[in-house]
Amino acid sequence: MILLSFALVAMIRFFHDPTADMTYTASIEQTANVLANLSFSSYLFLFVAGWLASTALVLPGVSGALIMLVLGVYNTATTALKHVHIPVIVTIGLGVCAGVLTTSRVCRFFFNTYTQATYAVMIGLVAGSVVVIFPVGVPHSLLYGIICVLSLFVGFMTAITFGKAERT
C-alpha cells in the first residue's frame, strides 16, 4: 500500500513540471516556500503527500513530518498553516482524512486476516524507529548502560504485566 502510494507520488512528480504552473512566493523566513497558482497536478501531489503523511497516525514508527520532508511538502504545509493559505491546507487536510480512513481499514483487514505477520511488521516498524530515537549507539559509560538495560527491563515487565491483566 505504502509502496504503491510512493510510486503514485513518483509518477506525479515525473509528469509535473514545477516551473510551468507554480510560482513560489518567499515567506518571512526566506527559507520556507508556499505554492501559489496551483495546477491540478500540484493539488493532486499535495493530496497524495497528505495521504502518505497520514500513515503516521495509524502505523507506529513512521513519522508524518519525515514523509512530508522526503516529498518536499513540509515547508509548504507549515508555511501555509502559518499564513492561513486555505487551498493548500484543505488539499493536504483532505489527503490526511482519506489516508487515515483507508490506512486504518487496510490495517484492520491485515490484523484480521494475517494477525501474526501484521504484528511482526508493526514490531519491526517500532524497532526500526529506535535507531532514529537513539542514534548514538552503544552507551559509552557503565552507569548509562546500566540505566538503559534497567529501563528496557522495566518496560518489558510493564508490557507483560498489562498484557496479562488485559487477557484475564
Salt bridges, closest charged atoms under 4 A:
ASP21 OD1 - HIS16 NE2 3.47
GLU29 OE2 - LYS82 NZ 2.19
